[in-house]
C-alpha cells in the first residue's frame, strides 16, 4: 500500500512540474544584446550593427531629437529576414522561433545637434505575443564636426 502511495505521489509531482513548464511559454529566456557605440560628427552619418541572441522579436526605440535612424526597407538590413512585423514607428520584426538576429541601420546626426553623448535603444521580445521584453541602450557620441 505504501508503494502505491509513493508511485501516485511521484506521478502527481511529475504532472505538476510538467504543467508548470507548459504554462510558461517563454521558458528560460535570457537574450544577449550587443550594439555598436559610434562617434559621429554633427551633420554626419554612420551605420551601426546590433546583434541579439534568443530573439523572437526586435525593435528600435525612438531616437532622441536631432538623431534619426534609417529604418525604411531600403536603408536597413535585418538578418535573418523576419517572418512578420508590426506597422509602427519604429517598426517591430518577429520570427517564428527564437534566433540570433543582426540588424544594421544608418544613424544620422543633424547639423544643429549639440556635441555630447546620446543614447539609442533596442527592445528584444521572446515572441510576438509576449509581454516580456529586454531593453538595452547604447551611447552615440556626437562630435563637433
PyMOL CGO cylinders between C-alpha atoms (Angstrom):
from pymol import cmd
from pymol.cgo import CYLINDER

trace = [
    CYLINDER, 0.00, 0.00, 0.00, 2.77, 2.49, 0.81, 0.3, 1, 1, 1, 1, 1, 1,
    CYLINDER, 2.77, 2.49, 0.81, 4.40, 1.64, -2.51, 0.3, 1, 1, 1, 1, 1, 1,
    CYLINDER, 4.40, 1.64, -2.51, 1.19, 2.65, -4.30, 0.3, 1, 1, 1, 1, 1, 1,
    CYLINDER, 1.19, 2.65, -4.30, 1.08, 5.99, -2.47, 0.3, 1, 1, 1, 1, 1, 1,
    CYLINDER, 1.08, 5.99, -2.47, 4.74, 6.60, -3.29, 0.3, 1, 1, 1, 1, 1, 1,
    CYLINDER, 4.74, 6.60, -3.29, 4.17, 5.94, -7.02, 0.3, 1, 1, 1, 1, 1, 1,
    CYLINDER, 4.17, 5.94, -7.02, 0.99, 8.04, -7.04, 0.3, 1, 1, 1, 1, 1, 1,
    CYLINDER, 0.99, 8.04, -7.04, 2.87, 10.87, -5.33, 0.3, 1, 1, 1, 1, 1, 1,
    CYLINDER, 2.87, 10.87, -5.33, 5.68, 10.68, -7.88, 0.3, 1, 1, 1, 1, 1, 1,
    CYLINDER, 5.68, 10.68, -7.88, 3.24, 10.79, -10.78, 0.3, 1, 1, 1, 1, 1, 1,
    CYLINDER, 3.24, 10.79, -10.78, 1.37, 13.75, -9.28, 0.3, 1, 1, 1, 1, 1, 1,
    CYLINDER, 1.37, 13.75, -9.28, 4.60, 15.68, -8.69, 0.3, 1, 1, 1, 1, 1, 1,
    CYLINDER, 4.60, 15.68, -8.69, 5.80, 14.95, -12.23, 0.3, 1, 1, 1, 1, 1, 1,
    CYLINDER, 5.80, 14.95, -12.23, 2.50, 16.05, -13.75, 0.3, 1, 1, 1, 1, 1, 1,
    CYLINDER, 2.50, 16.05, -13.75, 2.55, 19.29, -11.74, 0.3, 1, 1, 1, 1, 1, 1,
    CYLINDER, 2.55, 19.29, -11.74, 6.12, 20.02, -12.85, 0.3, 1, 1, 1, 1, 1, 1,
    CYLINDER, 6.12, 20.02, -12.85, 5.24, 19.43, -16.49, 0.3, 1, 1, 1, 1, 1, 1,
    CYLINDER, 5.24, 19.43, -16.49, 2.13, 21.59, -16.23, 0.3, 1, 1, 1, 1, 1, 1,
    CYLINDER, 2.13, 21.59, -16.23, 4.25, 24.43, -14.88, 0.3, 1, 1, 1, 1, 1, 1,
    CYLINDER, 4.25, 24.43, -14.88, 6.62, 24.18, -17.86, 0.3, 1, 1, 1, 1, 1, 1,
    CYLINDER, 6.62, 24.18, -17.86, 3.76, 24.11, -20.35, 0.3, 1, 1, 1, 1, 1, 1,
    CYLINDER, 3.76, 24.11, -20.35, 2.22, 27.19, -18.77, 0.3, 1, 1, 1, 1, 1, 1,
    CYLINDER, 2.22, 27.19, -18.77, 5.38, 29.28, -19.22, 0.3, 1, 1, 1, 1, 1, 1,
    CYLINDER, 5.38, 29.28, -19.22, 5.67, 29.73, -22.98, 0.3, 1, 1, 1, 1, 1, 1,
    CYLINDER, 5.67, 29.73, -22.98, 8.75, 31.91, -22.63, 0.3, 1, 1, 1, 1, 1, 1,
    CYLINDER, 8.75, 31.91, -22.63, 10.58, 29.27, -20.57, 0.3, 1, 1, 1, 1, 1, 1,
    CYLINDER, 10.58, 29.27, -20.57, 14.12, 30.16, -19.64, 0.3, 1, 1, 1, 1, 1, 1,
    CYLINDER, 14.12, 30.16, -19.64, 14.65, 33.27, -21.73, 0.3, 1, 1, 1, 1, 1, 1,
    CYLINDER, 14.65, 33.27, -21.73, 17.91, 35.18, -21.37, 0.3, 1, 1, 1, 1, 1, 1,
    CYLINDER, 17.91, 35.18, -21.37, 18.81, 37.05, -24.57, 0.3, 1, 1, 1, 1, 1, 1,
    CYLINDER, 18.81, 37.05, -24.57, 22.07, 38.91, -25.07, 0.3, 1, 1, 1, 1, 1, 1,
    CYLINDER, 22.07, 38.91, -25.07, 22.14, 42.22, -26.91, 0.3, 1, 1, 1, 1, 1, 1,
    CYLINDER, 22.14, 42.22, -26.91, 25.27, 43.88, -28.24, 0.3, 1, 1, 1, 1, 1, 1,
    CYLINDER, 25.27, 43.88, -28.24, 25.32, 47.18, -30.13, 0.3, 1, 1, 1, 1, 1, 1,
    CYLINDER, 25.32, 47.18, -30.13, 27.96, 49.45, -31.61, 0.3, 1, 1, 1, 1, 1, 1,
    CYLINDER, 27.96, 49.45, -31.61, 28.80, 52.72, -29.87, 0.3, 1, 1, 1, 1, 1, 1,
    CYLINDER, 28.80, 52.72, -29.87, 29.62, 55.16, -32.68, 0.3, 1, 1, 1, 1, 1, 1,
    CYLINDER, 29.62, 55.16, -32.68, 31.18, 58.60, -32.62, 0.3, 1, 1, 1, 1, 1, 1,
    CYLINDER, 31.18, 58.60, -32.62, 29.53, 60.73, -35.31, 0.3, 1, 1, 1, 1, 1, 1,
    CYLINDER, 29.53, 60.73, -35.31, 30.29, 64.35, -36.21, 0.3, 1, 1, 1, 1, 1, 1,
    CYLINDER, 30.29, 64.35, -36.21, 27.42, 66.85, -36.36, 0.3, 1, 1, 1, 1, 1, 1,
    CYLINDER, 27.42, 66.85, -36.36, 25.83, 66.54, -39.78, 0.3, 1, 1, 1, 1, 1, 1,
    CYLINDER, 25.83, 66.54, -39.78, 27.40, 63.09, -40.22, 0.3, 1, 1, 1, 1, 1, 1,
    CYLINDER, 27.40, 63.09, -40.22, 26.17, 59.54, -40.56, 0.3, 1, 1, 1, 1, 1, 1,
    CYLINDER, 26.17, 59.54, -40.56, 27.34, 56.07, -39.53, 0.3, 1, 1, 1, 1, 1, 1,
    CYLINDER, 27.34, 56.07, -39.53, 25.96, 52.57, -39.81, 0.3, 1, 1, 1, 1, 1, 1,
    CYLINDER, 25.96, 52.57, -39.81, 25.52, 50.64, -36.57, 0.3, 1, 1, 1, 1, 1, 1,
    CYLINDER, 25.52, 50.64, -36.57, 25.13, 46.93, -36.08, 0.3, 1, 1, 1, 1, 1, 1,
    CYLINDER, 25.13, 46.93, -36.08, 23.09, 45.43, -33.25, 0.3, 1, 1, 1, 1, 1, 1,
    CYLINDER, 23.09, 45.43, -33.25, 23.17, 41.70, -32.55, 0.3, 1, 1, 1, 1, 1, 1,
    CYLINDER, 23.17, 41.70, -32.55, 20.72, 39.84, -30.33, 0.3, 1, 1, 1, 1, 1, 1,
    CYLINDER, 20.72, 39.84, -30.33, 20.53, 36.18, -29.37, 0.3, 1, 1, 1, 1, 1, 1,
    CYLINDER, 20.53, 36.18, -29.37, 17.43, 34.20, -28.41, 0.3, 1, 1, 1, 1, 1, 1,
    CYLINDER, 17.43, 34.20, -28.41, 15.21, 36.82, -30.08, 0.3, 1, 1, 1, 1, 1, 1,
    CYLINDER, 15.21, 36.82, -30.08, 11.67, 36.18, -31.25, 0.3, 1, 1, 1, 1, 1, 1,
    CYLINDER, 11.67, 36.18, -31.25, 11.10, 39.89, -31.82, 0.3, 1, 1, 1, 1, 1, 1,
    CYLINDER, 11.10, 39.89, -31.82, 13.18, 43.05, -32.18, 0.3, 1, 1, 1, 1, 1, 1,
    CYLINDER, 13.18, 43.05, -32.18, 12.62, 46.80, -32.40, 0.3, 1, 1, 1, 1, 1, 1,
    CYLINDER, 12.62, 46.80, -32.40, 14.50, 50.05, -32.00, 0.3, 1, 1, 1, 1, 1, 1,
    CYLINDER, 14.50, 50.05, -32.00, 13.12, 52.64, -29.62, 0.3, 1, 1, 1, 1, 1, 1,
    CYLINDER, 13.12, 52.64, -29.62, 12.51, 56.16, -30.95, 0.3, 1, 1, 1, 1, 1, 1,
    CYLINDER, 12.51, 56.16, -30.95, 15.85, 58.02, -31.09, 0.3, 1, 1, 1, 1, 1, 1,
    CYLINDER, 15.85, 58.02, -31.09, 16.50, 61.31, -29.27, 0.3, 1, 1, 1, 1, 1, 1,
    CYLINDER, 16.50, 61.31, -29.27, 15.88, 64.64, -31.03, 0.3, 1, 1, 1, 1, 1, 1,
    CYLINDER, 15.88, 64.64, -31.03, 18.47, 65.56, -33.66, 0.3, 1, 1, 1, 1, 1, 1,
    CYLINDER, 18.47, 65.56, -33.66, 19.28, 61.90, -34.40, 0.3, 1, 1, 1, 1, 1, 1,
    CYLINDER, 19.28, 61.90, -34.40, 17.49, 59.77, -37.00, 0.3, 1, 1, 1, 1, 1, 1,
    CYLINDER, 17.49, 59.77, -37.00, 17.56, 56.05, -37.67, 0.3, 1, 1, 1, 1, 1, 1,
    CYLINDER, 17.56, 56.05, -37.67, 17.31, 54.80, -41.25, 0.3, 1, 1, 1, 1, 1, 1,
    CYLINDER, 17.31, 54.80, -41.25, 14.53, 52.27, -40.76, 0.3, 1, 1, 1, 1, 1, 1,
    CYLINDER, 14.53, 52.27, -40.76, 12.97, 52.14, -44.22, 0.3, 1, 1, 1, 1, 1, 1,
    CYLINDER, 12.97, 52.14, -44.22, 13.21, 48.83, -46.06, 0.3, 1, 1, 1, 1, 1, 1,
    CYLINDER, 13.21, 48.83, -46.06, 15.79, 50.27, -48.46, 0.3, 1, 1, 1, 1, 1, 1,
    CYLINDER, 15.79, 50.27, -48.46, 18.06, 51.51, -45.64, 0.3, 1, 1, 1, 1, 1, 1,
    CYLINDER, 18.06, 51.51, -45.64, 18.03, 48.71, -43.08, 0.3, 1, 1, 1, 1, 1, 1,
    CYLINDER, 18.03, 48.71, -43.08, 19.45, 45.21, -43.18, 0.3, 1, 1, 1, 1, 1, 1,
    CYLINDER, 19.45, 45.21, -43.18, 17.82, 42.58, -40.95, 0.3, 1, 1, 1, 1, 1, 1,
    CYLINDER, 17.82, 42.58, -40.95, 19.26, 39.05, -40.88, 0.3, 1, 1, 1, 1, 1, 1,
    CYLINDER, 19.26, 39.05, -40.88, 17.59, 36.60, -40.93, 0.3, 1, 1, 1, 1, 1, 1,
    CYLINDER, 17.59, 36.60, -40.93, 14.59, 38.16, -42.66, 0.3, 1, 1, 1, 1, 1, 1,
    CYLINDER, 14.59, 38.16, -42.66, 11.68, 38.47, -40.24, 0.3, 1, 1, 1, 1, 1, 1,
    CYLINDER, 11.68, 38.47, -40.24, 8.62, 36.27, -40.68, 0.3, 1, 1, 1, 1, 1, 1,
    CYLINDER, 8.62, 36.27, -40.68, 6.26, 39.11, -39.74, 0.3, 1, 1, 1, 1, 1, 1,
    CYLINDER, 6.26, 39.11, -39.74, 6.24, 42.65, -38.47, 0.3, 1, 1, 1, 1, 1, 1,
    CYLINDER, 6.24, 42.65, -38.47, 4.20, 45.39, -36.87, 0.3, 1, 1, 1, 1, 1, 1,
    CYLINDER, 4.20, 45.39, -36.87, 3.44, 48.53, -38.83, 0.3, 1, 1, 1, 1, 1, 1,
    CYLINDER, 3.44, 48.53, -38.83, 4.69, 51.02, -36.28, 0.3, 1, 1, 1, 1, 1, 1,
    CYLINDER, 4.69, 51.02, -36.28, 7.43, 53.58, -35.75, 0.3, 1, 1, 1, 1, 1, 1,
    CYLINDER, 7.43, 53.58, -35.75, 9.93, 52.29, -35.15, 0.3, 1, 1, 1, 1, 1, 1,
    CYLINDER, 9.93, 52.29, -35.15, 8.90, 49.04, -36.84, 0.3, 1, 1, 1, 1, 1, 1,
    CYLINDER, 8.90, 49.04, -36.84, 8.93, 45.77, -34.92, 0.3, 1, 1, 1, 1, 1, 1,
    CYLINDER, 8.93, 45.77, -34.92, 10.07, 42.50, -36.50, 0.3, 1, 1, 1, 1, 1, 1,
    CYLINDER, 10.07, 42.50, -36.50, 9.19, 38.96, -35.41, 0.3, 1, 1, 1, 1, 1, 1,
    CYLINDER, 9.19, 38.96, -35.41, 10.48, 35.46, -36.17, 0.3, 1, 1, 1, 1, 1, 1,
    CYLINDER, 10.48, 35.46, -36.17, 8.51, 32.22, -35.86, 0.3, 1, 1, 1, 1, 1, 1,
    CYLINDER, 8.51, 32.22, -35.86, 11.14, 30.83, -33.47, 0.3, 1, 1, 1, 1, 1, 1,
    CYLINDER, 11.14, 30.83, -33.47, 13.86, 32.35, -31.33, 0.3, 1, 1, 1, 1, 1, 1,
    CYLINDER, 13.86, 32.35, -31.33, 17.03, 33.02, -33.27, 0.3, 1, 1, 1, 1, 1, 1,
    CYLINDER, 17.03, 33.02, -33.27, 20.18, 35.13, -33.38, 0.3, 1, 1, 1, 1, 1, 1,
    CYLINDER, 20.18, 35.13, -33.38, 19.44, 38.40, -35.15, 0.3, 1, 1, 1, 1, 1, 1,
    CYLINDER, 19.44, 38.40, -35.15, 21.71, 41.01, -36.73, 0.3, 1, 1, 1, 1, 1, 1,
    CYLINDER, 21.71, 41.01, -36.73, 20.32, 44.44, -37.61, 0.3, 1, 1, 1, 1, 1, 1,
    CYLINDER, 20.32, 44.44, -37.61, 22.28, 47.16, -39.44, 0.3, 1, 1, 1, 1, 1, 1,
    CYLINDER, 22.28, 47.16, -39.44, 20.87, 50.68, -39.80, 0.3, 1, 1, 1, 1, 1, 1,
    CYLINDER, 20.87, 50.68, -39.80, 22.27, 54.10, -40.63, 0.3, 1, 1, 1, 1, 1, 1,
    CYLINDER, 22.27, 54.10, -40.63, 22.22, 56.72, -37.88, 0.3, 1, 1, 1, 1, 1, 1,
    CYLINDER, 22.22, 56.72, -37.88, 22.33, 60.37, -38.93, 0.3, 1, 1, 1, 1, 1, 1,
    CYLINDER, 22.33, 60.37, -38.93, 23.11, 63.34, -36.71, 0.3, 1, 1, 1, 1, 1, 1,
    CYLINDER, 23.11, 63.34, -36.71, 21.59, 66.72, -37.54, 0.3, 1, 1, 1, 1, 1, 1,
    CYLINDER, 21.59, 66.72, -37.54, 23.82, 69.76, -38.17, 0.3, 1, 1, 1, 1, 1, 1,
    CYLINDER, 23.82, 69.76, -38.17, 22.32, 71.60, -35.18, 0.3, 1, 1, 1, 1, 1, 1,
    CYLINDER, 22.32, 71.60, -35.18, 22.66, 68.71, -32.71, 0.3, 1, 1, 1, 1, 1, 1,
    CYLINDER, 22.66, 68.71, -32.71, 24.82, 69.73, -29.77, 0.3, 1, 1, 1, 1, 1, 1,
    CYLINDER, 24.82, 69.73, -29.77, 28.01, 67.71, -29.19, 0.3, 1, 1, 1, 1, 1, 1,
    CYLINDER, 28.01, 67.71, -29.19, 27.71, 65.22, -26.35, 0.3, 1, 1, 1, 1, 1, 1,
    CYLINDER, 27.71, 65.22, -26.35, 26.57, 61.72, -25.54, 0.3, 1, 1, 1, 1, 1, 1,
    CYLINDER, 26.57, 61.72, -25.54, 23.14, 60.46, -26.60, 0.3, 1, 1, 1, 1, 1, 1,
    CYLINDER, 23.14, 60.46, -26.60, 21.54, 57.01, -26.47, 0.3, 1, 1, 1, 1, 1, 1,
    CYLINDER, 21.54, 57.01, -26.47, 19.84, 54.77, -28.99, 0.3, 1, 1, 1, 1, 1, 1,
    CYLINDER, 19.84, 54.77, -28.99, 17.91, 51.82, -27.69, 0.3, 1, 1, 1, 1, 1, 1,
    CYLINDER, 17.91, 51.82, -27.69, 16.51, 48.46, -28.73, 0.3, 1, 1, 1, 1, 1, 1,
    CYLINDER, 16.51, 48.46, -28.73, 13.94, 46.07, -27.33, 0.3, 1, 1, 1, 1, 1, 1,
    CYLINDER, 13.94, 46.07, -27.33, 14.00, 42.28, -27.75, 0.3, 1, 1, 1, 1, 1, 1,
    CYLINDER, 14.00, 42.28, -27.75, 10.97, 40.02, -27.21, 0.3, 1, 1, 1, 1, 1, 1,
    CYLINDER, 10.97, 40.02, -27.21, 10.77, 36.23, -26.78, 0.3, 1, 1, 1, 1, 1, 1,
    CYLINDER, 10.77, 36.23, -26.78, 7.88, 36.11, -29.30, 0.3, 1, 1, 1, 1, 1, 1,
    CYLINDER, 7.88, 36.11, -29.30, 5.21, 38.29, -30.92, 0.3, 1, 1, 1, 1, 1, 1,
    CYLINDER, 5.21, 38.29, -30.92, 2.62, 37.65, -28.20, 0.3, 1, 1, 1, 1, 1, 1,
    CYLINDER, 2.62, 37.65, -28.20, 4.78, 38.08, -25.12, 0.3, 1, 1, 1, 1, 1, 1,
    CYLINDER, 4.78, 38.08, -25.12, 4.51, 40.99, -22.72, 0.3, 1, 1, 1, 1, 1, 1,
    CYLINDER, 4.51, 40.99, -22.72, 8.10, 40.26, -21.60, 0.3, 1, 1, 1, 1, 1, 1,
    CYLINDER, 8.10, 40.26, -21.60, 10.97, 42.18, -23.12, 0.3, 1, 1, 1, 1, 1, 1,
    CYLINDER, 10.97, 42.18, -23.12, 14.58, 43.15, -22.56, 0.3, 1, 1, 1, 1, 1, 1,
    CYLINDER, 14.58, 43.15, -22.56, 15.66, 46.72, -23.28, 0.3, 1, 1, 1, 1, 1, 1,
    CYLINDER, 15.66, 46.72, -23.28, 19.22, 47.85, -23.89, 0.3, 1, 1, 1, 1, 1, 1,
    CYLINDER, 19.22, 47.85, -23.89, 20.70, 51.26, -24.69, 0.3, 1, 1, 1, 1, 1, 1,
    CYLINDER, 20.70, 51.26, -24.69, 23.96, 52.19, -26.36, 0.3, 1, 1, 1, 1, 1, 1,
    CYLINDER, 23.96, 52.19, -26.36, 25.78, 55.53, -26.50, 0.3, 1, 1, 1, 1, 1, 1,
    CYLINDER, 25.78, 55.53, -26.50, 26.18, 57.71, -29.55, 0.3, 1, 1, 1, 1, 1, 1,
    CYLINDER, 26.18, 57.71, -29.55, 28.88, 60.34, -29.14, 0.3, 1, 1, 1, 1, 1, 1,
    CYLINDER, 28.88, 60.34, -29.14, 28.19, 63.45, -31.22, 0.3, 1, 1, 1, 1, 1, 1,
    CYLINDER, 28.19, 63.45, -31.22, 31.44, 65.24, -32.02, 0.3, 1, 1, 1, 1, 1, 1,
    CYLINDER, 31.44, 65.24, -32.02, 31.88, 68.83, -33.07, 0.3, 1, 1, 1, 1, 1, 1,
    CYLINDER, 31.88, 68.83, -33.07, 32.33, 68.34, -36.79, 0.3, 1, 1, 1, 1, 1, 1,
]
cmd.load_cgo(trace, "trace")
